[in-house]
């Protein structure tokens, strides 16, 4: 086990060294804000993608995306996969299908990623025994002896109170919620859901791909999905002014998601969400839990969030 952990550490360090490089993009430009400081969470890189022809003479919508080091360039990621979001965004912009926008890629915090992305209020609603169960499952998975605690509320404070004001001052943005979007996959999907529910005056729409509703890695005797469902039931923002995109595949970790997502769909319907402000897409045929799979269907959430025909008040 010690040898395995040592090798894992070497891979993580090598991955961090690769990711420290500024990504290459097919079009537009990446502006890196290194070690962006925060009073709420540890500092991290912020990689802002500006589309070709970006100019301060007009205003842009903003898409905040989780796991920023995995978004643009597979040659510098730990698993040689990437969302290639710049490719997809460029194509949609050239086709005139989406409004002008920039992307703010927020690096995750490595070993603390799960703590920052695990919605805090649902976790804290669990009983002491349930928290212990969840913590043990996560400790076993992460090969860590540290007690699990969610830090998602501070992560969202960082996004809303520090990062967004900086982005709106440094770039030519439209700062209202109708033009402020948030997106991510897996745990990144969870925190994106949590962000729009906690800050409905900030975010107008969220894209949650392969949302990790189990929280851990099994659905057997798992109290977490129920906690998320109760949270959504009590905290979904008004459907008249907010929009949600959900999806999932059917292979690897995504194979756990469809029955849980269907329960979320019922909550959405109970809150009067409809096809005008909510989409859940189910992808079949071996669609897995990986950046390549998120890339091939990324145009769906981008069109939903930023399509010229879409609206968000």
C-alpha positions as CSV (number, residue, x, y, z in Angstrom):
1,X,0.0,0.0,0.0
2,X,2.8,2.4,0.8
3,X,4.4,1.8,-2.6
4,X,1.1,2.4,-4.3
5,X,0.6,5.6,-2.4
6,X,4.1,6.8,-3.3
7,X,3.5,6.0,-7.0
8,X,0.2,7.8,-6.8
9,X,1.9,10.9,-5.3
10,X,4.5,10.9,-8.1
11,X,1.7,10.8,-10.7
12,X,-0.2,13.7,-8.9
13,X,3.0,15.8,-8.8
14,X,3.7,15.1,-12.5
15,X,0.1,16.0,-13.3
16,X,0.4,19.3,-11.4
17,X,3.6,20.2,-13.3
18,X,1.9,19.5,-16.6
19,X,-1.2,21.5,-15.6
20,X,1.0,24.5,-14.5
21,X,1.5,25.1,-18.2
22,X,-0.9,27.6,-19.9
23,X,-3.2,25.5,-22.1
24,X,-3.0,25.7,-25.9
25,X,-6.4,26.5,-27.5
26,X,-7.6,26.2,-31.1
27,X,-9.0,29.7,-31.2
28,X,-9.2,32.7,-28.9
29,X,-6.9,33.3,-26.0
30,X,-6.2,32.0,-22.5
31,X,-5.5,34.6,-19.8
32,X,-4.1,32.9,-16.7
33,X,-4.5,34.5,-13.2
34,X,-2.0,32.6,-11.2
35,X,-2.7,31.6,-7.6
36,X,-5.8,33.7,-7.4
37,X,-6.0,34.6,-3.7
38,X,-9.0,34.1,-1.5
39,X,-10.0,34.7,2.1
40,X,-12.3,31.7,2.0
41,X,-10.4,28.9,0.3
42,X,-6.8,28.2,-0.8
43,X,-5.5,30.0,-3.9
44,X,-5.7,28.4,-7.3
45,X,-5.2,29.3,-11.0
46,X,-8.0,30.8,-13.0
47,X,-7.8,30.3,-16.8
48,X,-10.1,32.7,-18.6
49,X,-10.9,31.9,-22.3
50,X,-11.6,34.9,-24.5
51,X,-13.0,34.1,-27.9
52,X,-11.4,35.2,-31.2
53,X,-12.1,38.9,-31.7
54,X,-12.8,39.7,-28.1
55,X,-13.1,43.4,-27.6
56,X,-13.9,45.7,-24.8
57,X,-16.2,47.6,-27.1
58,X,-19.0,45.1,-26.5
59,X,-20.2,43.0,-23.6
60,X,-20.0,39.2,-23.0
61,X,-22.0,36.7,-21.0
62,X,-19.8,34.6,-18.6
63,X,-19.7,30.8,-18.1
64,X,-18.0,29.7,-14.9
65,X,-16.7,26.2,-15.2
66,X,-15.4,23.8,-12.5
67,X,-12.2,21.7,-12.9
68,X,-10.5,24.4,-14.9
69,X,-7.3,22.5,-15.5
70,X,-9.3,19.8,-17.5
71,X,-11.1,22.1,-19.9
72,X,-8.9,23.2,-22.7
73,X,-5.8,21.1,-23.6
74,X,-5.5,17.3,-23.2
75,X,-1.7,17.5,-23.7
76,X,-1.2,18.9,-20.3
77,X,-3.9,17.1,-18.2
78,X,-3.2,14.1,-15.9
79,X,-5.2,11.6,-18.0
80,X,-4.6,13.1,-21.5
81,X,-8.2,14.0,-21.8
82,X,-9.9,17.4,-21.9
83,X,-13.3,18.9,-22.4
84,X,-11.9,20.9,-25.4
85,X,-14.5,23.5,-24.5
86,X,-12.7,26.1,-26.6
87,X,-13.3,23.9,-29.7
88,X,-17.0,23.5,-29.1
89,X,-17.5,27.1,-28.1
90,X,-15.7,28.4,-31.1
91,X,-17.7,26.3,-33.5
92,X,-21.0,27.4,-31.9
93,X,-20.0,31.1,-32.0
94,X,-18.9,30.8,-35.7
95,X,-22.3,29.2,-36.5
96,X,-24.1,32.1,-34.8
97,X,-25.9,29.7,-32.5
98,X,-24.8,31.2,-29.1
99,X,-24.4,34.7,-27.7
100,X,-21.0,36.2,-27.2
101,X,-19.4,34.8,-24.0
102,X,-16.2,34.1,-22.1
103,X,-15.3,31.1,-20.0
104,X,-13.8,31.3,-16.5
105,X,-12.1,28.0,-15.8
106,X,-11.7,27.6,-12.1
107,X,-9.0,25.1,-11.1
108,X,-10.0,22.5,-8.5
109,X,-8.0,22.2,-5.4
110,X,-6.6,18.7,-5.9
111,X,-7.0,16.7,-2.7
112,X,-9.6,19.2,-1.3
113,X,-11.7,19.1,-4.5
114,X,-14.3,16.8,-2.9
115,X,-14.7,18.9,0.2
116,X,-15.2,22.0,-1.9
117,X,-17.6,20.4,-4.3
118,X,-19.8,18.4,-1.9
119,X,-22.8,20.6,-1.2
120,X,-22.5,21.5,2.5
121,X,-26.1,22.0,3.7
122,X,-27.2,18.5,2.4
123,X,-24.2,17.0,4.1
124,X,-24.8,18.8,7.3
125,X,-28.4,17.6,7.3
126,X,-27.3,14.0,7.7
127,X,-27.3,12.3,11.1
128,X,-24.0,11.8,12.9
129,X,-24.1,8.1,12.0
130,X,-24.8,8.9,8.3
131,X,-21.9,11.5,8.2
132,X,-19.6,8.8,9.7
133,X,-20.7,6.3,7.0
134,X,-20.1,8.8,4.2
135,X,-16.8,9.9,5.7
136,X,-15.6,6.3,5.9
137,X,-16.6,5.6,2.3
138,X,-14.7,8.7,1.1
139,X,-11.7,8.0,3.3
140,X,-11.4,4.5,1.9
141,X,-11.7,5.8,-1.7
142,X,-9.2,8.6,-1.3
143,X,-6.7,6.6,0.8
144,X,-6.7,9.4,3.4
145,X,-7.1,9.3,7.2
146,X,-8.5,12.8,7.4
147,X,-12.1,13.2,8.6
148,X,-14.3,14.4,5.8
149,X,-15.9,17.8,6.1
150,X,-17.6,19.8,3.4
151,X,-16.2,23.3,2.6
152,X,-18.6,24.1,-0.2
153,X,-20.2,27.2,1.4
154,X,-16.8,28.8,1.6
155,X,-16.0,27.8,-2.0
156,X,-19.2,29.5,-3.1
157,X,-18.3,32.6,-1.1
158,X,-15.1,32.6,-3.1
159,X,-16.9,32.4,-6.4
160,X,-19.5,35.0,-5.6
161,X,-17.8,37.5,-3.3
162,X,-14.2,37.4,-4.8
163,X,-14.0,35.8,-8.2
164,X,-17.1,37.2,-9.9
165,X,-16.4,40.8,-8.9
166,X,-12.9,40.5,-10.2
167,X,-14.0,39.0,-13.5
168,X,-16.7,41.7,-14.0
169,X,-14.1,44.4,-13.3
170,X,-11.3,42.9,-15.5
171,X,-13.4,41.9,-18.5
172,X,-16.2,43.3,-20.6
173,X,-19.0,41.3,-19.1
174,X,-22.7,41.5,-18.6
175,X,-22.9,41.0,-14.8
176,X,-26.6,40.3,-14.3
177,X,-27.9,36.8,-13.6
178,X,-29.4,36.4,-17.0
179,X,-25.9,36.3,-18.4
180,X,-24.0,34.5,-15.6
181,X,-23.9,30.8,-15.9
182,X,-22.2,27.9,-14.0
183,X,-21.3,24.4,-15.2
184,X,-19.4,21.3,-14.2
185,X,-19.5,17.5,-14.3
186,X,-19.6,14.8,-11.6
187,X,-18.8,16.6,-8.3
188,X,-18.5,19.7,-10.4
189,X,-22.2,19.1,-11.4
190,X,-23.2,18.9,-7.7
191,X,-21.5,22.2,-6.8
192,X,-23.0,23.9,-9.9
193,X,-26.4,22.8,-8.8
194,X,-25.7,24.0,-5.2
195,X,-24.4,27.4,-6.5
196,X,-27.5,28.4,-8.3
197,X,-29.7,27.2,-5.4
198,X,-27.7,29.1,-2.9
199,X,-27.2,32.2,-5.0
200,X,-30.2,32.5,-7.3
201,X,-29.6,36.3,-7.6
202,X,-26.2,35.6,-9.1
203,X,-26.6,32.6,-11.4
204,X,-29.4,32.4,-14.0
205,X,-28.7,28.9,-15.3
206,X,-26.6,25.9,-14.4
207,X,-25.4,22.9,-16.5
208,X,-24.8,19.8,-14.4
209,X,-23.3,16.9,-16.4
210,X,-23.0,13.4,-15.0
211,X,-24.1,14.9,-11.7
212,X,-22.7,12.7,-8.9
213,X,-25.9,12.2,-6.9
214,X,-24.5,9.3,-4.9
215,X,-21.9,11.6,-3.3
216,X,-19.9,8.4,-2.6
217,X,-19.4,5.4,-4.9
218,X,-22.3,3.2,-4.2
219,X,-26.0,3.6,-3.9
220,X,-26.5,0.7,-1.4
221,X,-27.6,2.0,2.0
222,X,-26.5,5.4,0.9
223,X,-28.2,8.4,2.6
224,X,-26.7,11.1,0.4
225,X,-29.1,11.0,-2.6
226,X,-32.1,11.5,-0.2
227,X,-30.3,14.5,1.4
228,X,-29.8,16.0,-2.1
229,X,-33.4,15.5,-3.0
230,X,-34.7,17.1,0.2
231,X,-32.4,20.0,-0.4
232,X,-33.7,20.5,-3.9
233,X,-37.2,20.2,-2.8
234,X,-36.7,23.1,-0.3
235,X,-34.3,25.3,-2.3
236,X,-34.9,25.2,-6.0
237,X,-35.1,28.7,-7.3
238,X,-38.1,30.1,-9.2
239,X,-38.6,28.4,-12.6
240,X,-39.7,31.7,-14.1
241,X,-36.2,33.1,-13.7
242,X,-33.8,30.1,-13.7
243,X,-32.9,27.2,-15.9
244,X,-31.2,23.8,-15.3
245,X,-29.5,21.3,-17.6
246,X,-28.9,17.8,-16.3
247,X,-27.5,14.7,-18.1
248,X,-25.9,11.4,-17.6
249,X,-24.5,8.4,-19.5
250,X,-24.8,4.7,-18.9
251,X,-21.3,3.4,-18.4
252,X,-18.6,3.3,-15.7
253,X,-19.6,5.6,-12.8
254,X,-22.4,7.2,-14.9
255,X,-24.2,3.9,-14.7
256,X,-25.2,4.7,-11.1
257,X,-26.9,7.9,-12.1
258,X,-30.1,7.3,-14.2
259,X,-32.4,6.1,-11.4
260,X,-31.2,8.9,-9.1
261,X,-31.6,11.5,-11.9
262,X,-35.1,10.3,-12.5
263,X,-36.0,11.2,-8.9
264,X,-34.5,14.6,-9.4
265,X,-36.6,15.0,-12.5
266,X,-39.7,14.4,-10.4
267,X,-38.7,17.2,-8.0
268,X,-38.2,19.5,-11.0
269,X,-41.7,18.7,-12.3
270,X,-43.2,19.3,-8.8
271,X,-41.6,22.8,-8.9
272,X,-43.2,23.6,-12.2
273,X,-40.0,23.3,-14.3
274,X,-40.8,22.5,-17.9
275,X,-39.1,22.2,-21.3
276,X,-38.7,26.0,-21.4
277,X,-36.4,26.1,-18.4
278,X,-35.2,22.6,-17.8
279,X,-33.7,19.7,-19.7
280,X,-32.5,16.2,-18.6
281,X,-30.8,14.2,-21.3
282,X,-30.0,10.5,-21.0
283,X,-27.2,9.2,-23.2
284,X,-26.9,5.5,-23.9
285,X,-24.5,3.2,-25.8
286,X,-21.5,3.1,-23.5
287,X,-21.4,6.8,-22.6
288,X,-18.9,6.9,-19.7
289,X,-17.7,9.2,-16.9
290,X,-14.8,10.9,-18.6
291,X,-13.8,14.2,-20.3
292,X,-14.0,12.7,-23.8
293,X,-17.6,11.8,-23.2
294,X,-18.4,15.2,-21.8
295,X,-16.8,16.8,-24.8
296,X,-18.9,14.9,-27.4
297,X,-22.1,16.2,-25.8
298,X,-21.0,19.6,-24.5
299,X,-22.8,21.4,-27.3
300,X,-26.1,20.5,-25.7
301,X,-25.6,22.4,-22.5
302,X,-23.9,25.3,-24.2
303,X,-26.8,25.7,-26.5
304,X,-29.2,25.4,-23.6
305,X,-27.4,28.0,-21.5
306,X,-26.2,30.4,-24.2
307,X,-28.3,29.7,-27.3
308,X,-29.7,32.9,-28.8
309,X,-33.2,31.4,-28.6
310,X,-32.9,30.7,-24.9
311,X,-34.0,33.2,-22.3
312,X,-33.4,33.8,-18.6
313,X,-34.9,36.7,-16.8
